[in-house]
Amino acid sequence: MLPPEFTPEGIGLAALIASGTRDGIAILGPDGKLVFWNSAAASITGWSLAEAQKRNLGELVKGPDALVEIREGMWVELRYTQVDSNGQPFLVLMFTDSTLLMSVRNARAQLRSLGLIDDITGLPGRDLALVQLDQAIALARRDKRSVGVLTVKVDRFRQLRDTADAEAVNEVIRQFATRITAFVRGSDVPARVANESFLVILTALTSSNDAVIVAVRLLLVLAEPFDVVGKARSIHCSIGVAEFPRDADDATSLFGAAIAAADRAQLMGGGQFRVASDPRGQTE
């Protein structure tokens, strides 16, 4: 609770609101001592009001708003502001539990160090994507459903590299990845599997035609110009479509079928899609 000298009418209402919020809120008086500690703060930190009062919470304020480790393995996203009451300065600390966020960041850092996450796009790399495809197939086999795989290959990628500097090429790839990620469902898995190639795992399909529909729409989305260093660049691509169980019954074979279909689309001029099971355009 707030001390009597900190609870005029307006402050009392603020304290009532603070007591019901999910954000942890701590208020330090002019002498740096803790005068308010809401229930969310106690829940997030595991510290009672008495325990929190024994700690120098002012030491957490060392710069801009940031992630702060309040004890080993316990991270909070800290924000703070100073307010005046009756001419006295009070420091208000607001924080949320960010331990899970830090765990995800650490996990992604480990995956990057192992080469399982693409540095430029932040998407899963080839090996991790195949693991996720294996899992999707296992679930689809259990539920008697289909899994779609789209291999998206940037057309004339070598020409792009020859006509633009490395950072411009990387920016195209980043925007390409962002557009793919924004287009697919949250349950689907986009990945970058080679310099010029992306993979999209379409989980839990309800119709054998769903993957083709996604491929057609994705071609239109990716055909829109990209803004790269203030210049509009049109990047065309080819898409190969494969489905479990129609085209293959394991991740590696399904991935290979989608790549082969995308290669056929490029051989036929690019800017189009081909289906693994479609004999048109297949080479001997």
Backbone as CSV, one residue per row, in Angstrom:
resi,resn,N_x,N_y,N_z,CA_x,CA_y,CA_z,C_x,C_y,C_z
1,MET,0.840,-1.196,0.000,0.000,0.000,0.000,0.875,1.246,0.000
2,LEU,0.270,2.351,-0.472,0.988,3.617,-0.470,0.893,4.272,0.892
3,PRO,1.904,5.003,1.310,1.841,5.713,2.576,0.841,6.853,2.486
4,PRO,0.324,7.345,3.615,-0.707,8.377,3.600,-0.306,9.625,2.840
5,GLU,0.963,10.020,2.921,1.368,11.263,2.257,1.398,11.144,0.735
6,PHE,1.224,9.905,0.212,1.277,9.698,-1.238,-0.096,9.351,-1.786
7,THR,-1.146,9.585,-1.014,-2.456,9.142,-1.462,-3.509,10.238,-1.457
8,PRO,-3.262,11.376,-2.118,-4.359,12.288,-2.374,-5.321,11.620,-3.350
9,GLU,-6.420,12.271,-3.650,-7.493,11.618,-4.418,-7.020,11.029,-5.736
10,GLY,-6.280,11.821,-6.521,-5.848,11.337,-7.837,-4.883,10.177,-7.722
11,ILE,-3.957,10.254,-6.767,-2.987,9.186,-6.586,-3.669,7.926,-6.083
12,GLY,-4.686,8.105,-5.250,-5.417,6.944,-4.750,-6.076,6.172,-5.866
13,LEU,-6.647,6.888,-6.862,-7.254,6.220,-8.015,-6.184,5.501,-8.829
14,ALA,-5.039,6.152,-9.009,-3.941,5.519,-9.752,-3.488,4.242,-9.062
15,ALA,-3.445,4.283,-7.722,-3.038,3.090,-6.977,-4.032,1.960,-7.164
16,LEU,-5.322,2.310,-7.225,-6.355,1.297,-7.433,-6.187,0.631,-8.791
17,ILE,-5.915,1.447,-9.820,-5.702,0.903,-11.168,-4.444,0.037,-11.190
18,ALA,-3.379,0.535,-10.544,-2.118,-0.201,-10.533,-2.273,-1.558,-9.862
19,SER,-3.142,-1.622,-8.866,-3.329,-2.882,-8.146,-3.957,-3.948,-9.029
20,GLY,-4.703,-3.528,-10.053,-5.405,-4.500,-10.887,-4.737,-4.804,-12.209
21,THR,-3.623,-4.124,-12.535,-2.975,-4.354,-13.823,-2.105,-5.598,-13.793
22,ARG,-1.823,-6.137,-14.963,-0.958,-7.316,-15.058,0.518,-6.945,-15.064
23,ASP,0.824,-5.653,-15.283,2.214,-5.205,-15.233,2.652,-5.062,-13.787
24,GLY,3.903,-5.443,-13.527,4.456,-5.183,-12.216,4.721,-3.695,-12.067
25,ILE,4.336,-3.111,-10.936,4.557,-1.683,-10.699,5.161,-1.504,-9.316
26,ALA,6.280,-0.789,-9.289,6.933,-0.433,-8.028,7.111,1.075,-8.013
27,ILE,6.881,1.688,-6.865,7.068,3.133,-6.731,8.082,3.372,-5.629
28,LEU,9.127,4.130,-5.971,10.176,4.476,-5.018,10.012,5.923,-4.605
29,GLY,10.112,6.171,-3.298,9.974,7.523,-2.779,11.212,8.359,-3.019
30,PRO,11.163,9.628,-2.618,12.315,10.533,-2.820,13.598,10.010,-2.189
31,ASP,13.469,9.202,-1.124,14.659,8.649,-0.475,15.095,7.315,-1.069
32,GLY,14.416,6.883,-2.148,14.781,5.637,-2.815,14.147,4.408,-2.215
33,LYS,13.361,4.579,-1.162,12.733,3.423,-0.535,11.438,3.054,-1.252
34,LEU,11.135,1.758,-1.252,9.937,1.247,-1.913,8.699,1.639,-1.108
35,VAL,7.732,2.319,-1.796,6.497,2.722,-1.123,5.265,2.058,-1.715
36,PHE,5.429,1.399,-2.886,4.284,0.701,-3.484,4.786,-0.501,-4.259
37,TRP,4.073,-1.609,-4.131,4.452,-2.879,-4.774,3.161,-3.621,-5.050
38,ASN,2.733,-3.645,-6.325,1.413,-4.233,-6.594,1.493,-5.762,-6.649
39,SER,0.326,-6.389,-6.722,0.272,-7.856,-6.679,0.945,-8.478,-7.898
40,ALA,0.875,-7.801,-9.061,1.530,-8.334,-10.260,3.041,-8.348,-10.078
41,ALA,3.588,-7.320,-9.412,5.030,-7.281,-9.153,5.448,-8.452,-8.269
42,ALA,4.639,-8.730,-7.257,4.936,-9.854,-6.372,4.858,-11.176,-7.121
43,SER,3.863,-11.291,-8.025,3.687,-12.532,-8.780,4.838,-12.752,-9.765
44,ILE,5.262,-11.688,-10.447,6.321,-11.802,-11.452,7.666,-12.127,-10.812
45,THR,7.983,-11.424,-9.732,9.311,-11.583,-9.117,9.364,-12.679,-8.068
46,GLY,8.210,-13.006,-7.477,8.203,-13.944,-6.366,8.593,-13.296,-5.049
47,TRP,8.707,-11.954,-5.030,9.090,-11.235,-3.827,7.854,-10.631,-3.160
48,SER,7.724,-10.817,-1.890,6.682,-10.126,-1.134,7.080,-8.657,-0.992
49,LEU,6.154,-7.828,-0.498,6.473,-6.416,-0.281,7.664,-6.274,0.658
50,ALA,7.680,-7.063,1.723,8.783,-6.976,2.690,10.110,-7.364,2.044
51,GLU,10.096,-8.402,1.214,11.332,-8.833,0.539,11.799,-7.779,-0.452
52,ALA,10.846,-7.198,-1.191,11.197,-6.177,-2.179,11.774,-4.937,-1.505
53,GLN,11.256,-4.599,-0.322,11.740,-3.418,0.395,13.191,-3.570,0.823
54,LYS,13.673,-4.798,0.937,15.061,-5.035,1.336,16.022,-4.863,0.163
55,ARG,15.491,-4.761,-1.042,16.329,-4.685,-2.235,16.407,-3.233,-2.720
56,ASN,17.530,-2.906,-3.314,17.706,-1.564,-3.867,17.225,-1.567,-5.318
57,LEU,15.915,-1.389,-5.488,15.344,-1.466,-6.829,15.801,-0.317,-7.712
58,GLY,16.216,0.775,-7.115,16.706,1.901,-7.909,17.912,1.545,-8.748
59,GLU,18.673,0.518,-8.333,19.848,0.105,-9.101,19.472,-0.489,-10.457
60,LEU,18.202,-0.890,-10.613,17.771,-1.451,-11.897,17.722,-0.382,-12.985
61,VAL,17.594,0.869,-12.564,17.499,1.974,-13.525,18.910,2.427,-13.864
62,LYS,19.417,1.937,-14.984,20.797,2.247,-15.372,20.889,2.873,-16.757
63,GLY,19.766,3.113,-17.397,19.793,3.671,-18.742,18.411,3.604,-19.346
64,PRO,18.341,3.505,-20.687,17.040,3.427,-21.353,16.269,2.176,-20.933
65,ASP,14.968,2.181,-21.263,14.159,0.995,-20.991,14.849,-0.231,-21.588
66,ALA,14.851,-1.335,-20.853,15.623,-2.488,-21.314,15.187,-3.755,-20.614
67,LEU,15.719,-4.861,-21.112,15.547,-6.141,-20.437,16.575,-6.226,-19.322
68,VAL,16.103,-6.586,-18.128,16.978,-6.610,-16.955,16.830,-7.967,-16.271
69,GLU,17.966,-8.562,-15.917,17.951,-9.819,-15.169,17.914,-9.478,-13.683
70,ILE,16.772,-9.700,-13.036,16.632,-9.315,-11.628,17.194,-10.387,-10.694
71,ARG,17.291,-11.594,-11.168,18.017,-12.658,-10.486,18.350,-13.699,-11.541
72,GLU,19.152,-14.666,-11.219,19.629,-15.612,-12.220,18.458,-16.301,-12.918
73,GLY,18.408,-16.116,-14.245,17.377,-16.756,-15.043,16.037,-16.047,-15.056
74,MET,15.897,-14.930,-14.322,14.628,-14.206,-14.253,14.808,-12.833,-14.889
75,TRP,14.140,-12.616,-16.031,14.283,-11.376,-16.786,12.974,-10.614,-16.812
76,VAL,13.069,-9.288,-16.726,11.887,-8.440,-16.877,12.200,-7.349,-17.888
77,GLU,11.165,-6.919,-18.605,11.293,-5.749,-19.473,10.924,-4.537,-18.629
78,LEU,11.885,-3.684,-18.373,11.726,-2.589,-17.418,11.480,-1.264,-18.137
79,ARG,10.467,-0.545,-17.660,10.198,0.824,-18.102,10.070,1.682,-16.846
80,TYR,10.366,2.936,-16.939,10.286,3.762,-15.736,10.015,5.212,-16.103
81,THR,9.488,5.928,-15.149,9.225,7.359,-15.316,9.252,8.017,-13.952
82,GLN,9.467,9.307,-13.922,9.468,10.041,-12.660,8.226,10.914,-12.602
83,VAL,7.544,10.929,-11.458,6.368,11.775,-11.259,6.588,12.595,-9.987
84,ASP,5.951,13.752,-9.953,6.045,14.617,-8.775,4.731,14.596,-8.017
85,SER,4.812,14.508,-6.721,3.643,14.580,-5.850,3.971,15.503,-4.689
86,ASN,3.209,16.566,-4.592,3.438,17.559,-3.535,4.881,18.062,-3.548
87,GLY,5.402,18.242,-4.773,6.752,18.767,-4.916,7.852,17.763,-4.663
88,GLN,7.494,16.494,-4.451,8.486,15.450,-4.189,8.565,14.497,-5.383
89,PRO,9.782,14.120,-5.800,9.926,13.206,-6.942,9.771,11.745,-6.525
90,PHE,8.949,11.018,-7.273,8.773,9.584,-7.054,9.124,8.872,-8.354
91,LEU,9.807,7.741,-8.240,10.205,6.958,-9.411,9.253,5.776,-9.556
92,VAL,8.617,5.674,-10.716,7.668,4.595,-10.992,8.331,3.596,-11.938
93,LEU,8.476,2.359,-11.479,9.023,1.287,-12.294,7.884,0.390,-12.762
94,MET,7.845,0.091,-14.050,6.835,-0.801,-14.617,7.563,-1.923,-15.341
95,PHE,7.137,-3.149,-15.128,7.861,-4.250,-15.764,6.942,-5.432,-16.035
96,THR,7.350,-6.219,-17.029,6.646,-7.445,-17.401,7.634,-8.598,-17.415
97,ASP,7.114,-9.789,-17.246,7.963,-10.980,-17.246,8.427,-11.280,-18.662
98,SER,9.733,-11.246,-18.887,10.302,-11.501,-20.213,11.219,-12.710,-20.212
99,THR,11.069,-13.570,-19.199,11.932,-14.750,-19.108,11.765,-15.659,-20.314
100,LEU,10.504,-15.874,-20.743,10.266,-16.725,-21.897,10.866,-16.110,-23.155
101,LEU,10.724,-14.782,-23.298,11.305,-14.102,-24.452,12.808,-14.303,-24.500
102,MET,13.475,-14.183,-23.362,14.919,-14.377,-23.330,15.286,-15.822,-23.640
103,SER,14.463,-16.754,-23.174,14.727,-18.167,-23.476,14.651,-18.412,-24.974
104,VAL,13.640,-17.789,-25.620,13.496,-17.930,-27.076,14.691,-17.298,-27.781
105,ARG,15.103,-16.110,-27.315,16.261,-15.445,-27.930,17.516,-16.305,-27.800
106,ASN,17.718,-16.854,-26.608,18.900,-17.690,-26.391,18.861,-18.939,-27.266
107,ALA,17.655,-19.508,-27.382,17.510,-20.696,-28.222,17.817,-20.361,-29.675
108,ARG,17.305,-19.209,-30.133,17.562,-18.800,-31.524,19.053,-18.519,-31.728
109,ALA,19.703,-17.927,-30.724,21.137,-17.666,-30.839,21.913,-18.974,-30.967
110,GLN,21.504,-19.977,-30.195,22.161,-21.281,-30.280,21.934,-21.919,-31.650
111,LEU,20.706,-21.777,-32.156,20.403,-22.334,-33.479,21.218,-21.632,-34.562
112,ARG,21.383,-20.305,-34.420,22.207,-19.572,-35.379,23.650,-20.061,-35.327
113,SER,24.157,-20.255,-34.111,25.550,-20.688,-33.976,25.761,-22.063,-34.581
114,LEU,24.714,-22.860,-34.626,24.800,-24.201,-35.213,24.475,-24.192,-36.710
115,GLY,24.161,-23.000,-37.238,23.829,-22.894,-38.650,22.422,-23.345,-38.972
116,LEU,21.552,-23.443,-37.965,20.177,-23.909,-38.194,19.205,-22.765,-38.454
117,ILE,19.641,-21.526,-38.168,18.833,-20.342,-38.442,19.597,-19.475,-39.429
118,ASP,18.916,-18.986,-40.460,19.550,-18.144,-41.468,19.848,-16.763,-40.890
119,ASP,21.081,-16.300,-41.031,21.491,-15.024,-40.443,20.774,-13.828,-41.056
120,ILE,20.520,-13.856,-42.347,19.955,-12.691,-43.036,18.466,-12.543,-42.767
121,THR,17.742,-13.638,-42.816,16.278,-13.568,-42.704,15.749,-13.941,-41.323
122,GLY,16.541,-14.658,-40.531,16.061,-15.148,-39.252,15.143,-16.348,-39.368
123,LEU,14.998,-16.874,-40.586,14.141,-18.042,-40.805,14.917,-19.326,-40.527
124,PRO,14.195,-20.427,-40.284,14.882,-21.711,-40.161,15.687,-22.015,-41.423
125,GLY,16.812,-22.681,-41.242,17.601,-23.121,-42.385,17.128,-24.478,-42.873
126,ARG,17.874,-25.053,-43.825,17.451,-26.296,-44.467,17.299,-27.444,-43.473
127,ASP,18.296,-27.665,-42.638,18.260,-28.813,-41.734,17.102,-28.716,-40.737
128,LEU,16.918,-27.520,-40.171,15.833,-27.339,-39.215,14.478,-27.465,-39.910
129,ALA,14.387,-26.965,-41.133,13.139,-27.058,-41.880,12.761,-28.511,-42.147
130,LEU,13.754,-29.335,-42.451,13.461,-30.749,-42.702,12.980,-31.457,-41.436
131,VAL,13.523,-31.056,-40.277,13.039,-31.614,-39.008,11.579,-31.237,-38.802
132,GLN,11.244,-29.971,-39.081,9.870,-29.512,-38.908,8.938,-30.160,-39.926
133,LEU,9.459,-30.432,-41.125,8.658,-31.124,-42.128,8.386,-32.562,-41.696
134,ASP,9.390,-33.199,-41.114,9.199,-34.549,-40.560,8.075,-34.560,-39.529
135,GLN,8.071,-33.571,-38.650,7.048,-33.486,-37.610,5.669,-33.248,-38.219
136,ALA,5.604,-32.378,-39.229,4.325,-32.096,-39.884,3.769,-33.342,-40.562
137,ILE,4.649,-34.124,-41.183,4.214,-35.352,-41.845,3.716,-36.369,-40.820
138,ALA,4.415,-36.472,-39.700,3.994,-37.412,-38.652,2.596,-37.067,-38.145
139,LEU,2.332,-35.804,-37.928,1.010,-35.379,-37.462,-0.042,-35.596,-38.539
140,ALA,0.320,-35.308,-39.787,-0.633,-35.488,-40.884,-0.966,-36.963,-41.092
141,ARG,0.032,-37.826,-40.924,-0.207,-39.265,-41.066,-1.165,-39.745,-39.964
142,ARG,-0.978,-39.230,-38.765,-1.865,-39.597,-37.650,-3.294,-39.121,-37.896
143,ASP,-3.424,-37.885,-38.407,-4.744,-37.283,-38.583,-5.343,-37.539,-39.956
144,LYS,-4.596,-38.312,-40.780,-5.054,-38.610,-42.146,-5.336,-37.321,-42.935
145,ARG,-4.333,-36.439,-42.933,-4.433,-35.182,-43.665,-3.224,-35.030,-44.569
146,SER,-3.195,-33.937,-45.310,-2.098,-33.691,-46.243,-1.164,-32.613,-45.712
147,VAL,0.050,-32.618,-46.215,1.019,-31.554,-45.960,1.505,-31.045,-47.308
148,GLY,1.493,-29.745,-47.474,1.984,-29.158,-48.711,3.385,-28.609,-48.539
149,VAL,4.193,-28.690,-49.581,5.531,-28.111,-49.575,5.687,-27.245,-50.821
150,LEU,6.030,-25.993,-50.603,6.313,-25.072,-51.705,7.803,-24.729,-51.663
151,THR,8.488,-24.940,-52.766,9.860,-24.465,-52.900,9.827,-23.230,-53.781
152,VAL,10.256,-22.104,-53.222,10.214,-20.813,-53.930,11.638,-20.435,-54.305
153,LYS,11.911,-20.354,-55.613,13.257,-20.045,-56.082,13.249,-18.701,-56.798
154,VAL,14.158,-17.811,-56.405,14.283,-16.507,-57.047,14.842,-16.703,-58.455
155,ASP,14.119,-16.205,-59.455,14.583,-16.324,-60.839,15.754,-15.377,-61.093
156,ARG,16.697,-15.854,-61.913,17.853,-15.044,-62.312,18.565,-14.424,-61.106
157,PHE,18.779,-15.238,-60.080,19.428,-14.753,-58.865,20.873,-14.342,-59.134
158,ARG,21.558,-15.089,-59.989,22.947,-14.737,-60.304,23.015,-13.363,-60.953
159,GLN,22.048,-13.062,-61.810,22.003,-11.743,-62.451,21.769,-10.654,-61.401
160,LEU,20.914,-10.946,-60.441,20.660,-9.985,-59.366,21.945,-9.696,-58.598
161,ARG,22.701,-10.739,-58.280,23.949,-10.551,-57.538,24.979,-9.763,-58.356
162,ASP,24.943,-9.946,-59.682,25.916,-9.264,-60.546,25.581,-7.795,-60.748
163,THR,24.318,-7.410,-60.552,23.891,-6.032,-60.845,23.612,-5.215,-59.591
164,ALA,23.766,-5.783,-58.417,23.504,-5.052,-57.172,24.574,-5.399,-56.150
165,ASP,24.836,-4.461,-55.228,25.828,-4.750,-54.200,25.257,-5.739,-53.191
166,ALA,26.142,-6.261,-52.362,25.759,-7.344,-51.440,24.643,-6.918,-50.495
167,GLU,24.708,-5.681,-49.973,23.689,-5.242,-49.019,22.330,-5.108,-49.688
168,ALA,22.314,-4.643,-50.950,21.051,-4.534,-51.677,20.451,-5.916,-51.913
169,VAL,21.303,-6.880,-52.253,20.831,-8.257,-52.445,20.270,-8.808,-51.140
170,ASN,20.983,-8.566,-50.040,20.501,-9.039,-48.733,19.181,-8.395,-48.366
171,GLU,19.021,-7.115,-48.702,17.768,-6.429,-48.393,16.613,-7.011,-49.206
172,VAL,16.880,-7.350,-50.475,15.853,-8.015,-51.287,15.443,-9.331,-50.633
173,ILE,16.441,-10.115,-50.212,16.166,-11.408,-49.591,15.375,-11.231,-48.297
174,ARG,15.754,-10.231,-47.490,15.025,-9.978,-46.243,13.564,-9.633,-46.519
175,GLN,13.340,-8.733,-47.491,11.966,-8.341,-47.812,11.189,-9.504,-48.425
176,PHE,11.873,-10.307,-49.211,11.265,-11.494,-49.800,10.778,-12.428,-48.691
177,ALA,11.654,-12.655,-47.708,11.306,-13.525,-46.580,10.169,-12.941,-45.760
178,THR,10.211,-11.633,-45.525,9.155,-10.973,-44.749,7.817,-11.106,-45.439
179,ARG,7.812,-10.956,-46.754,6.551,-11.049,-47.497,5.991,-12.475,-47.468
180,ILE,6.856,-13.452,-47.584,6.404,-14.848,-47.502,5.832,-15.134,-46.116
181,THR,6.564,-14.706,-45.081,6.131,-14.970,-43.707,4.788,-14.319,-43.414
182,ALA,4.593,-13.091,-43.903,3.331,-12.385,-43.659,2.176,-13.031,-44.415
183,PHE,2.478,-13.690,-45.517,1.425,-14.262,-46.358,0.891,-15.580,-45.803
184,VAL,1.768,-16.431,-45.308,1.331,-17.774,-44.890,0.660,-17.724,-43.525
185,ARG,-0.013,-18.812,-43.164,-0.668,-18.907,-41.862,0.362,-19.050,-40.749
186,GLY,-0.077,-18.726,-39.524,0.813,-18.856,-38.389,1.252,-20.284,-38.149
187,SER,0.433,-21.251,-38.563,0.778,-22.662,-38.369,1.719,-23.192,-39.444
188,ASP,1.907,-22.441,-40.528,2.805,-22.866,-41.594,4.248,-22.482,-41.256
189,VAL,5.202,-23.083,-41.945,6.615,-22.876,-41.611,7.389,-22.392,-42.840
190,PRO,7.774,-21.111,-42.886,8.656,-20.649,-43.954,10.113,-20.867,-43.557
191,ALA,10.975,-21.118,-44.514,12.393,-21.345,-44.231,13.209,-20.885,-45.431
192,ARG,14.489,-20.614,-45.190,15.408,-20.325,-46.293,16.366,-21.498,-46.400
193,VAL,16.328,-22.179,-47.530,17.068,-23.428,-47.657,18.305,-23.317,-48.536
194,ALA,18.477,-22.194,-49.240,19.671,-21.949,-50.054,19.706,-20.454,-50.347
195,ASN,20.773,-19.990,-50.998,20.910,-18.563,-51.280,19.681,-17.990,-51.963
196,GLU,19.181,-18.709,-52.961,18.066,-18.193,-53.763,16.778,-18.962,-53.539
197,SER,16.740,-19.853,-52.558,15.596,-20.746,-52.403,14.975,-20.666,-51.016
198,PHE,13.639,-20.678,-51.003,12.867,-20.709,-49.766,11.957,-21.932,-49.788
199,LEU,11.565,-22.330,-48.612,10.651,-23.457,-48.456,9.492,-23.014,-47.586
200,VAL,8.286,-23.432,-47.954,7.121,-23.177,-47.110,6.432,-24.507,-46.845
201,ILE,6.312,-24.858,-45.566,5.603,-26.078,-45.176,4.175,-25.691,-44.836
202,LEU,3.220,-26.221,-45.588,1.805,-25.932,-45.372,1.207,-27.093,-44.590
203,THR,0.947,-26.868,-43.329,0.486,-27.945,-42.452,-1.024,-28.123,-42.533
204,ALA,-1.461,-29.337,-42.251,-2.886,-29.661,-42.073,-3.763,-29.144,-43.206
205,LEU,-3.447,-29.548,-44.429,-4.284,-29.161,-45.568,-5.585,-29.965,-45.555
206,THR,-6.660,-29.322,-45.984,-7.963,-30.001,-46.007,-8.328,-30.497,-47.397
207,SER,-7.647,-29.970,-48.421,-7.948,-30.366,-49.793,-6.645,-30.531,-50.563
208,SER,-6.636,-31.457,-51.495,-5.421,-31.707,-52.274,-5.100,-30.549,-53.210
209,ASN,-6.018,-29.609,-53.367,-5.787,-28.461,-54.242,-5.319,-27.234,-53.473
210,ASP,-5.281,-27.321,-52.140,-4.958,-26.147,-51.322,-3.559,-25.609,-51.600
211,ALA,-2.582,-26.484,-51.743,-1.203,-26.038,-51.946,-1.057,-25.283,-53.258
212,VAL,-1.759,-25.721,-54.285,-1.717,-25.027,-55.575,-2.313,-23.637,-55.448
213,ILE,-3.414,-23.529,-54.723,-4.052,-22.223,-54.525,-3.084,-21.270,-53.808
214,VAL,-2.410,-21.774,-52.794,-1.438,-20.952,-52.072,-0.305,-20.532,-53.006
215,ALA,0.170,-21.443,-53.847,1.268,-21.139,-54.767,0.887,-20.026,-55.731
216,VAL,-0.319,-20.085,-56.273,-0.780,-19.067,-57.224,-0.837,-17.702,-56.535
217,ARG,-1.417,-17.675,-55.355,-1.540,-16.402,-54.638,-0.182,-15.864,-54.206
218,LEU,0.712,-16.773,-53.824,2.045,-16.344,-53.400,2.833,-15.756,-54.563
219,LEU,2.680,-16.321,-55.749,3.324,-15.752,-56.933,2.896,-14.303,-57.149
220,LEU,1.609,-14.029,-56.971,1.095,-12.666,-57.154,1.642,-11.731,-56.087
221,VAL,1.702,-12.216,-54.850,2.217,-11.396,-53.744,3.687,-11.045,-53.969
222,LEU,4.478,-12.024,-54.390,5.911,-11.802,-54.561,6.240,-11.039,-55.837
223,ALA,5.282,-10.938,-56.744,5.520,-10.201,-57.991,5.452,-8.693,-57.783
224,GLU,4.869,-8.241,-56.672,4.813,-6.811,-56.385,6.234,-6.284,-56.174
225,PRO,6.542,-5.074,-56.686,7.907,-4.540,-56.566,8.353,-4.397,-55.112
226,PHE,9.656,-4.534,-54.894,10.262,-4.349,-53.590,10.955,-2.992,-53.565
227,ASP,10.884,-2.306,-52.453,11.577,-1.025,-52.287,12.941,-1.301,-51.663
228,VAL,13.971,-1.180,-52.455,15.331,-1.472,-51.989,16.185,-0.220,-52.159
229,VAL,16.602,0.348,-51.042,17.424,1.558,-51.020,16.776,2.644,-51.888
230,GLY,15.469,2.807,-51.722,14.746,3.850,-52.433,14.433,3.559,-53.880
231,LYS,14.778,2.363,-54.351,14.509,1.989,-55.737,13.566,0.789,-55.778
232,ALA,12.641,0.827,-56.727,11.703,-0.282,-56.886,12.379,-1.398,-57.681
233,ARG,12.336,-2.604,-57.136,12.907,-3.766,-57.820,11.844,-4.849,-57.917
234,SER,11.654,-5.361,-59.114,10.724,-6.465,-59.320,11.516,-7.761,-59.350
235,ILE,11.165,-8.668,-58.476,11.867,-9.947,-58.363,10.885,-11.060,-58.683
236,HIS,11.139,-11.763,-59.773,10.264,-12.870,-60.145,10.778,-14.173,-59.533
237,CYS,9.879,-15.104,-59.363,10.272,-16.379,-58.765,9.501,-17.523,-59.411
238,SER,9.979,-18.718,-59.154,9.316,-19.937,-59.598,9.021,-20.792,-58.378
239,ILE,7.893,-21.484,-58.411,7.470,-22.264,-57.254,7.227,-23.713,-57.656
240,GLY,7.779,-24.615,-56.856,7.493,-26.034,-57.018,6.554,-26.481,-55.912
241,VAL,5.543,-27.273,-56.276,4.521,-27.703,-55.321,4.561,-29.219,-55.178
242,ALA,4.643,-29.685,-53.941,4.569,-31.124,-53.673,3.686,-31.340,-52.452
243,GLU,3.085,-32.536,-52.376,2.202,-32.835,-51.253,2.449,-34.238,-50.712
244,PHE,2.358,-34.329,-49.400,2.293,-35.628,-48.734,0.821,-35.977,-48.562
245,PRO,0.402,-37.195,-48.857,1.205,-38.368,-49.255,1.266,-38.582,-50.768
246,ARG,0.668,-37.678,-51.533,0.541,-37.894,-52.975,1.886,-38.027,-53.680
247,ASP,2.844,-37.162,-53.357,4.099,-37.110,-54.100,5.262,-37.804,-53.407
248,ALA,5.177,-37.973,-52.104,6.238,-38.660,-51.342,5.733,-38.875,-49.929
249,ASP,6.340,-39.838,-49.222,5.869,-40.122,-47.862,6.931,-39.862,-46.799
250,ASP,8.007,-39.158,-47.159,8.996,-38.758,-46.162,9.497,-37.361,-46.494
251,ALA,10.081,-36.689,-45.508,10.440,-35.276,-45.647,11.454,-35.036,-46.758
252,THR,12.521,-35.842,-46.799,13.573,-35.615,-47.793,13.059,-35.784,-49.215
253,SER,12.266,-36.839,-49.448,11.730,-37.079,-50.794,10.722,-36.010,-51.194
254,LEU,9.909,-35.555,-50.231,8.919,-34.519,-50.519,9.611,-33.207,-50.857
255,PHE,10.634,-32.887,-50.099,11.422,-31.683,-50.356,12.065,-31.761,-51.739
256,GLY,12.642,-32.913,-52.065,13.260,-33.088,-53.371,12.270,-32.962,-54.512
257,ALA,11.055,-33.475,-54.312,10.026,-33.378,-55.354,9.637,-31.925,-55.593
258,ALA,9.554,-31.137,-54.534,9.207,-29.721,-54.678,10.319,-28.959,-55.374
259,ILE,11.585,-29.270,-55.048,12.717,-28.612,-55.710,12.728,-28.929,-57.201
260,ALA,12.512,-30.198,-57.537,12.501,-30.601,-58.944,11.395,-29.885,-59.701
261,ALA,10.244,-29.704,-59.063,9.132,-28.997,-59.710,9.479,-27.530,-59.922
262,ALA,10.147,-26.908,-58.952,10.551,-25.507,-59.104,11.592,-25.364,-60.211
263,ASP,12.501,-26.321,-60.307,13.500,-26.295,-61.388,12.817,-26.365,-62.745
264,ARG,11.783,-27.191,-62.861,11.055,-27.281,-64.136,10.376,-25.958,-64.458
265,ALA,9.840,-25.293,-63.421,9.198,-24.000,-63.645,10.209,-22.978,-64.162
266,GLN,11.433,-23.017,-63.645,12.457,-22.093,-64.122,12.897,-22.430,-65.534
267,LEU,13.003,-23.713,-65.843,13.395,-24.117,-67.198,12.369,-23.695,-68.224
268,MET,11.116,-23.545,-67.793,10.049,-23.135,-68.708,9.866,-21.626,-68.742
269,GLY,10.845,-20.895,-68.209,10.819,-19.436,-68.326,10.694,-18.694,-67.012
270,GLY,10.346,-19.399,-65.941,10.237,-18.758,-64.639,8.948,-17.972,-64.464
271,GLY,8.776,-17.423,-63.286,7.583,-16.650,-62.996,6.312,-17.476,-62.975
272,GLN,6.421,-18.768,-62.656,5.267,-19.659,-62.676,5.474,-20.783,-61.659
273,PHE,4.477,-21.644,-61.529,4.620,-22.778,-60.619,4.448,-24.074,-61.386
274,ARG,4.976,-25.135,-60.822,4.766,-26.470,-61.356,4.494,-27.409,-60.179
275,VAL,3.666,-28.416,-60.438,3.298,-29.402,-59.424,4.114,-30.669,-59.659
276,ALA,4.616,-31.244,-58.591,5.486,-32.412,-58.711,4.832,-33.549,-59.475
277,SER,3.546,-33.757,-59.287,2.858,-34.883,-59.923,2.342,-34.564,-61.316
278,ASP,2.550,-33.327,-61.782,2.065,-32.924,-63.104,3.138,-33.276,-64.136
279,PRO,2.824,-34.107,-65.119,3.846,-34.519,-66.097,4.255,-33.413,-67.057
280,ARG,3.458,-32.328,-67.149,3.806,-31.258,-68.086,5.117,-30.591,-67.674
281,GLY,5.972,-30.433,-68.635,7.240,-29.762,-68.388,8.314,-30.645,-67.780
282,GLN,8.021,-31.920,-67.561,9.026,-32.802,-66.991,10.048,-33.176,-68.054
283,THR,11.284,-33.238,-67.629,12.341,-33.602,-68.562,12.673,-35.076,-68.410
284,GLU,13.172,-35.620,-69.450,13.554,-37.043,-69.434,14.843,-37.226,-68.641
